[in-house]
């Protein structure tokens, strides 16, 4: 018998090889084939093996679930469960955004300044997000190049990206070289957003690297929205600068 599964958390060929080896070592498993791009695993076995058994032999970094065909009777409930699961996984992202927005408002409440609010928001955004990326500097580049075109073409870019974010955050918060920081923001987030959009349209199931590898976040529309907010703010601030 052969079943198809979805395995999340794989970011590179080493991950793929590690997962394949772990699953292949199980008794009754005949063959394991994994497509890294779609995160799908096809497993042939002599008798049925439970999801729990598969999960037990995998590192906590990976999560396996059975891919089931949808039909007129169960498609609605399946989509609802997936949506609820994504929202639960994205909760840390929403919480962080809430803290950043709250802090930016408090810093500029008296007197209120929308320009200063946006600069503080962008500065705190970069500082916080670079912090999570730096927690696992070795793992981040592997996840990042899965969807960022520049990181895929130039591996070194993935290694320096967290430091670029950290530098931009300090420039915004300290009000230094704002115009340059805004232009760099448009460039790097424009490239990343292009990659995110392409990934979402292809419906690939991969891990988002926006908060590094410390938090396992799925690539969803929320990733696109967070980048778009930063791009819009950068455009608005540049227009105000040159008007």
N, C-alpha and C positions, 0 to 999 in steps of 0.2 A: 504494500500500500504506500501511496505517496501523498503527502500533505504540504501545503504552502503556508509559510509563516512570515510575519513581519518582525524584524529584529532592529530595534533602535539603539543608538549609542555608538554605532560603528562609524569611524571617521576616516579610516585609511585602510590600505591593503593589509597592514599588520593586524589591525582589528579583525578584518575579514578572515585572515588565516588563523588567528587565535580562536575565533568562534567556530570555524569549520572543524578545527582539530578537536575542540572540546565536545562538540556534538557527535563527531565521527567516532569518538572513543566509547560512546555508549553502546551497550549490548543491544542487539536487534536493529541498530542503525546500519543500513546498507550503503547509503550514499548521501552526501550533503553538498548542495550547490547554492552559493550565495551571490546575489547581484547587489554589489555595493551601492550602485546608483539609486536603485529602487528600495533598498533595504529588505528585499524579499529573499527568503530561504526556502528551497525546495528539498524536502527530506524524504528519502525512501526508507522504509522500515519493514521488518518481517512481521511485527505486531505493533498494535497501537501503543504509543508512549505519551504520557500526560505532559501538559505544559509545565507543571511543577517540576517534573524530572528534568526537562530541558533547562529550565531556569536555574535549577540547583547546580548544574555543571558550568554555568556561565558566570563570569565576573559580575559584580553588582553594577558595573558600568553599563551592561547591556540588559535589555528587556525584550522578551519574546512573547508574541501573541499569535494566535491562529488567524489566518486570513480566510474569512468566510465569504462565500458568494452571497450577494444580496438578491432579494426577490421582492415581489409585490407585497408579501406578508411581513417581511422583517427589515426591509431597507430603512423605513422611517425610524424604528427603534435603534438600529445600528448607528445611523447618523447622529441621533440624539446622544447616544453613549459616547461617541467619538468627540462630539462637540463639548460635552461635559468634561471629558478627560482632558481635552486641550485647555479648557478654561482653568481647570485645577492646576495643570502644569504651569500655566502662564501667570498664576497668582503672584509669585515672587516678582515678576516683571511689573505687574500693575501696582504692587505695593511700593516698589522702588520709585516708580514714576510719581506716585502719590506723595512720597517723602520729598522728592526733588521739587515738585510743584509747590508743596507747602513751604519748604525752606526758601524758595525763590520769592514767594509772596511775602513772607515775614521779613526778608531782607529789604524789601522795597515798599513796605506798607506806609511808611511815613517819611518823606512824601512819596506818593505812588508814581512810579515811572515804568511804563510798558517797555521802553528800550532797555532799562537796567534789569527789569525782570527777565527779558529774553536772554540777555548776556549771562546773567547768573544761572538761569536754567540750563543754558548750553554748557557753561563752565562746570556746573555740578554734574550734569549728564556725563560729560567726558571723564571727570574725575572718578565717579562711582563705577562707570562701566569699565574703565581701564583697571581699576582695582580688582574686579572679578577676573579679568583676563590675565592679570599678572599672578593670580593665585596658582595658575597652572600654565606657565609660559611655554612649557614643552608641548602640552596637549592642544593649546589654542590654535597654533598655525595649521595643524592637521584638520581641525574642524572648520576653520575659516576658509581654507582653500577649496572646500567642498562646494562653495557657492560664490565666493568673491573671485571675479575674473583675474584681477591683478595678482592676488595671492596665489592663484593657481599657476600663473605664468612666471611669477617671480617669488619663489618660496621665502626669500629673505624679507619680503614685505610683510608677511604674516608675523614674523618675529618682532619687527619694529613697530607694527601697528599699535599695540597697547601704549607704547611710549609716545607715539604721535598723538594719541588721544589724551594722554596725561599732559603733554605740552600744551595742546590746544585748550584744555580745561584751565590750566594756570594762566594762559594768555587772556582768556575771557574773564576770569575772576579778578585778575589784576589790571584789566583794561590796558593791555599792552599789545600793540600791533593787531588791533581788532580787524582791520580790513584784510590783512594777510590771513588771519585765522579763519575769517568767513569764507575766503576764496578756497582755502585748503579744505574746509568743511564741505563745500559744494562738490569739490573734486572727489574726495575719498568716499563720501556718503553717496554721491551720484553713482560711482562705480559699484559700491556694495548694493545699492538699491536695484541697480540693473540686474545683478546676479540673483538677488532675492526674488525679483519679479519673474525672472526666467525659471527659477526653481519652483515657485508657486504655480506657474502656468503648466509646468511639466508634471505637477502633482507628485513630485518625489518626496519621500518621507525621510528627512534628514534632521540632524540636531542643529539648532541655531547657536552660533558662537557669540551672540551679542553680550552674554554674561559669562563668557568663557566656558569652561567645562565643569565648573563647580556646581552649577545648576543645570539640570537637563531640561532644556526648553525646546519644544518642537518648532520647526520652521512654519510659521503661520502668517496670516495677514497682519497680526500685531507687530511683527518684525518690520514689515513694509511701512506700517503706520508710524512707528517710532522714528524710522529714518526720514520719512516724509515730513514729519513735524520739524525735525532739525533743519532739513533743507529749506522748508518754507520760512523758518525764522531767519536763516542765513540770507535768503533772498530779500526779505523785508528789511533787514538791517543794512544790507548793501545799498538798497534803493534809498533808504533814509540818509545814508552817508553821502551819496552823490546827488541828492536833491537839495 
